[in-house]
Amino acid sequence: MVPALLYLYIVVIDPYDNLPLSPNITRFQVSGTNRSFKPSVARRPQYDSIVVGSSSSMLLHPARLSDAFNAHFANLAMPAASPYEQLRLLKLFHDKHPAPRNILIGLDDFWCETRTLPKQLGANVGQPTYDWLYDDDRWNDWPGLNSQVLKYTQRQLKAMLDPDQEPAARDGYYNFTAANYGSYDLNRARTKIYGQPQPVPRPQSFNTEATQSAGGQERLFPEVERLGESLAALPPETVKLVLLPPYHWYRQFQWGMESRQRLAACKHRIASLGECLDNYQVLDFMRLSPITVEDSHYWDGEHYNNEIAKSLEMMITDAVLRGRTRGDYYSYLWPS
């Protein structure tokens, strides 16, 4: 009797917002449910545009982008999301929205590996892949009766009763900074960036600009090729915007010469996808700029703060909608 009541509780609350018979109640992405809740957001008919990426794209605010583009954005970015996971969400969104207006995808450095990456990266290796939440059969989405599902069900119930206690919104936006870092402390940020509280002197220059054959050899980037195939499946009218996020300069410098050459060649390949795509644009913020040389803009070497997120949104809007460029802040890789 008790297991039956517990399962009824799970079905009514529906922590992943995906069951066909659960009550029509507003649900939220609660802590720990990035990968299990995002399919529900991707299916919602009110959205016509999305942000896809890893944690370096999670602070791009869909409400502000919606206002700027006169569209309806959702943010489907997730921590340490692999290329497989990102393209799976893109496909699901396209399947449910045959004519999407805007696709903004943030490409981290791991897209530029010269090998095919596994389906899961980092701390997510070995975790559930939730493949059943991405297919067309809603009747196979019933969750198990276990402690993890019960934990997320309890968090969902708390969010329903008090939405303000959860930082995630209905549109997929999740401000992870408070939960991961607490209040901002510059010395702590520098320790995460440099491995010590004291800044490291910056070299006069180092280059990660896009080049065709950096290092004297042609390179293949399997995940970039898969990206090209996924974007080619979208309608010609869809705006396809690739963003290389602004890592802190020291994070870029740490890669070493060979890795920076590989990144430069990869950027060139990402840009050249535009030869076969309509409405394709590439903005490269992963370079030396007024953003990336300032320690106080960052929580660590990869994650900028909310003010920088707002600045990125404004520059993206100016570039895409008004044709304005800020060459000191980013490179316009395509159109070149």
C-alpha positions as CSV (number, residue, x, y, z in Angstrom):
1,M,0.0,0.0,0.0
2,V,2.8,2.4,0.9
3,P,4.7,2.0,-2.3
4,A,1.5,2.6,-4.3
5,L,0.8,5.8,-2.4
6,L,4.4,7.0,-2.9
7,Y,4.2,6.3,-6.6
8,L,0.9,8.1,-6.9
9,Y,2.6,11.1,-5.2
10,I,5.4,11.0,-7.8
11,V,2.9,10.8,-10.7
12,V,0.9,13.7,-9.4
13,I,3.9,16.0,-8.7
14,D,5.6,14.7,-11.9
15,P,9.1,16.1,-11.1
16,Y,10.3,16.0,-14.7
17,D,7.1,17.5,-16.2
18,N,6.8,14.7,-18.7
19,L,4.0,12.3,-17.8
20,P,0.9,12.1,-20.0
21,L,-1.6,11.8,-17.1
22,S,-0.2,14.2,-14.5
23,P,-2.3,17.2,-13.5
24,N,-1.7,20.5,-15.4
25,I,0.3,22.2,-12.8
26,T,3.2,24.7,-13.3
27,R,6.4,22.9,-12.7
28,F,10.0,24.1,-12.4
29,Q,13.5,22.9,-13.1
30,V,14.8,22.1,-9.6
31,S,18.3,21.5,-8.4
32,G,19.8,18.3,-9.9
33,T,17.2,17.9,-12.7
34,N,19.0,19.7,-15.6
35,R,19.1,16.7,-17.9
36,S,15.7,15.2,-16.9
37,F,13.7,18.5,-17.0
38,K,15.1,20.2,-20.1
39,P,13.2,17.8,-22.5
40,S,10.0,19.2,-21.1
41,V,11.1,22.8,-21.8
42,A,12.2,21.9,-25.3
43,R,8.7,20.5,-26.1
44,R,6.8,23.5,-24.9
45,P,4.9,25.1,-27.8
46,Q,5.3,28.7,-26.6
47,Y,9.0,28.9,-27.5
48,D,10.3,29.5,-31.0
49,S,14.0,30.1,-30.1
50,I,16.6,28.5,-27.8
51,V,20.0,28.8,-26.3
52,V,22.0,25.5,-26.3
53,G,25.4,24.9,-24.6
54,S,27.1,24.1,-21.4
55,S,27.5,26.1,-18.2
56,S,29.3,28.9,-20.1
57,S,26.0,29.7,-21.8
58,M,23.6,29.2,-18.9
59,L,23.7,32.8,-17.8
60,L,22.4,34.1,-21.1
61,H,18.9,35.2,-20.0
62,P,16.1,34.0,-22.3
63,A,13.7,36.7,-21.1
64,R,16.1,39.5,-22.1
65,L,16.9,37.7,-25.4
66,S,13.2,37.4,-26.1
67,D,12.7,41.1,-25.7
68,A,15.7,42.0,-27.8
69,F,14.8,39.6,-30.7
70,N,11.0,39.9,-30.4
71,A,11.0,36.2,-30.0
72,H,10.3,33.5,-27.3
73,F,13.5,32.0,-26.0
74,A,14.2,29.1,-23.7
75,N,17.6,28.3,-22.3
76,L,18.5,24.6,-22.7
77,A,22.2,24.9,-21.7
78,M,23.4,22.5,-19.0
79,P,26.5,22.0,-16.9
80,A,29.2,20.0,-18.7
81,A,26.8,19.3,-21.5
82,S,28.5,17.1,-24.1
83,P,28.1,17.8,-27.9
84,Y,25.9,14.7,-28.0
85,E,23.6,16.1,-25.3
86,Q,23.5,19.5,-26.8
87,L,22.6,18.3,-30.3
88,R,20.1,15.9,-28.8
89,L,18.2,18.8,-27.3
90,L,18.5,20.8,-30.5
91,K,17.0,17.9,-32.4
92,L,14.1,17.5,-29.9
93,F,13.3,21.2,-30.1
94,H,13.4,21.1,-33.9
95,D,11.2,18.0,-34.0
96,K,8.6,19.9,-31.9
97,H,9.1,23.3,-33.5
98,P,9.5,22.7,-37.3
99,A,10.2,26.3,-38.0
100,P,12.4,27.7,-35.1
101,R,13.3,31.3,-35.4
102,N,16.7,31.5,-33.6
103,I,19.2,28.9,-32.5
104,L,22.0,30.2,-30.4
105,I,24.6,27.5,-29.5
106,G,27.6,28.1,-27.3
107,L,30.7,26.1,-28.3
108,D,33.2,25.3,-25.6
109,D,36.8,24.2,-26.3
110,F,35.9,20.5,-26.1
111,W,34.0,20.8,-29.4
112,C,37.5,21.2,-30.9
113,E,38.8,17.8,-29.9
114,T,40.1,15.8,-32.8
115,R,38.3,12.7,-31.6
116,T,34.6,11.8,-31.2
117,L,33.6,12.5,-27.6
118,P,31.6,10.2,-25.3
119,K,27.9,11.0,-24.6
120,Q,28.8,12.2,-21.1
121,L,31.6,14.4,-19.9
122,G,33.2,15.2,-16.5
123,A,31.2,14.4,-13.4
124,N,28.2,13.3,-15.6
125,V,30.0,10.1,-16.7
126,G,28.1,7.1,-15.5
127,Q,25.0,9.1,-14.6
128,P,21.6,8.4,-16.2
129,T,21.3,9.5,-19.8
130,Y,17.5,9.9,-19.7
131,D,17.2,8.7,-23.3
132,W,13.5,7.7,-22.8
133,L,12.6,11.4,-22.2
134,Y,13.8,12.3,-25.7
135,D,11.7,9.9,-27.8
136,D,8.2,10.3,-29.0
137,D,6.7,7.7,-26.7
138,R,5.4,9.6,-23.6
139,W,4.1,6.3,-22.2
140,N,7.6,5.0,-21.5
141,D,8.5,8.1,-19.4
142,W,7.3,6.7,-16.0
143,P,10.0,7.2,-13.5
144,G,11.3,4.6,-11.1
145,L,10.3,4.4,-7.5
146,N,13.7,5.2,-5.8
147,S,15.3,7.6,-3.5
148,Q,16.6,9.9,-6.3
149,V,13.1,10.3,-7.9
150,L,11.6,10.9,-4.4
151,K,14.2,13.6,-3.7
152,Y,13.4,15.4,-6.9
153,T,9.7,15.0,-6.3
154,Q,10.0,16.6,-2.9
155,R,12.1,19.5,-4.4
156,Q,9.4,20.0,-7.1
157,L,6.7,20.1,-4.5
158,K,8.6,22.8,-2.6
159,A,9.1,24.8,-5.8
160,M,5.4,24.6,-6.5
161,L,4.5,25.9,-3.1
162,D,7.2,28.6,-3.1
163,P,8.7,29.2,-6.6
164,D,11.0,32.0,-5.3
165,Q,13.1,29.4,-3.3
166,E,14.3,27.8,-6.5
167,P,16.6,29.8,-8.9
168,A,15.4,28.0,-12.0
169,A,12.6,29.5,-14.1
170,R,10.1,27.9,-16.4
171,D,12.1,28.9,-19.5
172,G,15.1,26.8,-18.4
173,Y,17.1,29.7,-17.1
174,Y,19.2,28.7,-14.1
175,N,21.5,31.1,-12.2
176,F,24.0,28.6,-10.9
177,T,26.4,31.1,-9.4
178,A,25.0,31.5,-5.9
179,A,24.7,27.7,-5.4
180,N,28.1,27.0,-6.8
181,Y,30.1,29.9,-5.6
182,G,28.2,31.8,-2.9
183,S,28.9,35.5,-2.6
184,Y,31.6,36.9,-4.8
185,D,35.1,37.2,-3.6
186,L,37.9,38.4,-6.0
187,N,40.7,36.6,-4.2
188,R,38.8,33.3,-4.3
189,A,38.0,33.9,-8.0
190,R,41.7,34.6,-8.7
191,T,42.7,31.4,-6.9
192,K,40.3,29.5,-9.1
193,I,41.7,31.3,-12.2
194,Y,45.5,31.3,-11.4
195,G,45.8,28.6,-8.7
196,Q,46.8,31.4,-6.3
197,P,45.4,34.8,-5.1
198,Q,48.0,36.8,-6.9
199,P,47.4,37.5,-10.6
200,V,49.9,36.1,-13.1
201,P,51.5,38.7,-15.5
202,R,49.9,38.5,-18.9
203,P,52.2,37.9,-21.9
204,Q,52.4,40.6,-24.5
205,S,50.2,38.6,-26.9
206,F,49.2,35.1,-27.8
207,N,47.0,34.0,-30.6
208,T,43.8,32.0,-30.8
209,E,42.5,33.7,-33.9
210,A,41.0,31.5,-36.6
211,T,43.5,30.1,-39.1
212,Q,43.1,27.6,-41.9
213,S,46.0,25.3,-41.1
214,A,47.4,26.3,-37.7
215,G,50.4,24.2,-36.9
216,G,51.0,23.3,-40.5
217,Q,48.5,20.5,-40.8
218,E,44.9,20.1,-41.7
219,R,42.8,18.9,-38.8
220,L,39.5,17.1,-38.5
221,F,37.0,18.0,-35.8
222,P,34.3,15.3,-35.6
223,E,31.9,17.1,-33.3
224,V,32.0,20.3,-35.4
225,E,31.1,18.1,-38.4
226,R,28.1,16.8,-36.5
227,L,27.2,20.4,-35.6
228,G,27.2,21.3,-39.3
229,E,24.9,18.3,-40.1
230,S,22.4,19.3,-37.3
231,L,22.3,23.0,-38.4
232,A,21.9,22.0,-42.0
233,A,18.7,20.1,-41.0
234,L,17.1,23.4,-39.8
235,P,15.1,25.6,-42.2
236,P,17.0,28.2,-44.2
237,E,15.0,31.0,-42.5
238,T,16.2,30.0,-39.0
239,V,18.9,32.2,-37.6
240,K,21.8,30.0,-36.6
241,L,24.2,31.8,-34.3
242,V,27.3,30.1,-32.9
243,L,29.0,31.8,-29.9
244,L,32.5,31.0,-28.7
245,P,32.2,32.1,-25.0
246,P,34.7,34.5,-23.4
247,Y,37.0,32.3,-21.3
248,H,39.4,34.3,-19.1
249,W,42.7,35.0,-20.9
250,Y,44.7,32.8,-18.5
251,R,42.4,29.8,-19.1
252,Q,43.2,30.3,-22.8
253,F,46.9,30.8,-22.3
254,Q,47.1,27.6,-20.2
255,W,46.3,25.4,-23.2
256,G,49.8,25.8,-24.6
257,M,50.9,26.4,-28.1
258,E,49.7,23.2,-29.7
259,S,46.2,23.4,-28.2
260,R,45.9,27.0,-29.1
261,Q,46.8,26.1,-32.7
262,R,44.2,23.4,-32.7
263,L,41.6,25.8,-31.4
264,A,42.5,28.3,-34.1
265,A,42.1,25.7,-36.8
266,C,38.9,24.6,-35.3
267,K,37.5,28.2,-35.3
268,H,38.3,28.3,-39.0
269,R,36.3,25.1,-39.6
270,I,33.4,26.3,-37.5
271,A,33.3,29.5,-39.6
272,S,33.5,27.6,-42.9
273,L,30.3,25.7,-42.1
274,G,28.7,28.9,-43.3
275,E,29.6,28.0,-46.9
276,C,26.7,25.5,-46.8
277,L,24.3,27.2,-44.3
278,D,21.8,30.1,-44.6
279,N,21.5,32.7,-41.9
280,Y,24.6,31.5,-40.2
281,Q,26.8,33.7,-38.0
282,V,29.8,33.0,-35.7
283,L,30.9,35.4,-33.0
284,D,34.2,34.6,-31.3
285,F,34.5,36.0,-27.8
286,M,37.2,33.4,-26.9
287,R,40.1,35.8,-27.4
288,L,41.9,38.6,-25.7
289,S,39.4,41.4,-25.1
290,P,38.3,44.0,-22.4
291,I,36.2,41.1,-21.0
292,T,38.7,38.4,-20.8
293,V,41.6,40.3,-19.3
294,E,39.6,41.5,-16.3
295,D,39.7,39.1,-13.3
296,S,36.6,40.7,-11.6
297,H,34.5,39.6,-14.6
298,Y,34.9,35.9,-13.6
299,W,33.9,33.4,-11.0
300,D,36.7,31.1,-12.4
301,G,38.5,30.6,-15.6
302,E,35.4,29.8,-17.7
303,H,32.4,31.3,-16.0
304,Y,31.8,35.0,-16.3
305,N,29.3,36.9,-14.1
306,N,25.8,38.2,-14.7
307,E,26.9,41.7,-15.8
308,I,29.1,40.2,-18.5
309,A,26.1,38.0,-19.5
310,K,24.1,41.1,-20.0
311,S,26.9,42.7,-22.1
312,L,27.1,39.6,-24.2
313,E,23.4,39.7,-24.9
314,M,23.6,43.3,-26.0
315,M,26.5,42.6,-28.3
316,I,24.8,39.6,-29.8
317,T,21.7,41.6,-30.4
318,D,23.7,44.4,-32.0
319,A,25.6,42.0,-34.2
320,V,22.7,39.9,-35.4
321,L,19.9,42.5,-35.7
322,R,21.8,45.7,-36.4
323,G,25.0,44.6,-38.1
324,R,27.1,46.5,-35.5
325,T,30.4,44.9,-34.6
326,R,32.7,45.4,-31.6
327,G,36.1,44.3,-32.9
328,D,37.8,44.9,-29.6
329,Y,35.4,42.5,-27.9
330,Y,34.9,39.7,-30.4
331,S,35.8,38.5,-33.9
332,Y,33.1,38.1,-36.5
333,L,34.2,34.8,-38.0
334,W,31.2,34.3,-40.3
335,P,30.1,36.1,-42.4
336,S,33.8,37.0,-42.7
